[in-house]
Amino acid sequence: MPVPTWQTVQEIEVNAAGNIAEGFISVYVINIGGASGSFNGQTLPAGVAKNFPFTGRPYPATAYNATGTNFLITIFK
């Protein structure tokens, strides 16, 4: 598998619902708040992290909902 070359790395902290636009090649999210939220349709409890690794293809748009908590999201494009 080829080694990924990152063109852009963006780190955001969110506390509301939103979307990551399609086309990212990897994303890392950690719930740094005190309550559960959702990421990509799955519950993300407080203190838990998820990684969507480089697969060789861009990911589709991905929804999150950090209402009542805080997510730190690192997006690789």
ABEGO torsion letter per residue (X at the ends): XBBBBBABBBBBBBABBBBBBBGBABBBBBBABABBBBBGGBBBBBGBBBBBBBAGBBBBBBBBBABGBBBBBBBBX
